[in-house]
């Protein structure tokens, strides 16, 4: 199965719902806050990676239109 940005969005909203649970208190709340920080950290990296891929694609498209050589690393 392949994860998508839509899946990430669903995970983030699910985490938000868990944090909004008013019955969550004490140690359980602290655990959920810790989990939310971890999820946020990973999500930020996924989003940054997606942005990098998009920028690379734009660069490749611009370079191809200019008839220049594409670095091997960016060939797909």
Buried (B, 14 or more C-beta within 10 A) or exposed (E): EEEEEEEBEEBBEEBEEBEEEEEBEEEEBEEBEEEBEEBEEEBEEBEEEEEEEEEBEEEBEEBEEEEEEEEEEEEE
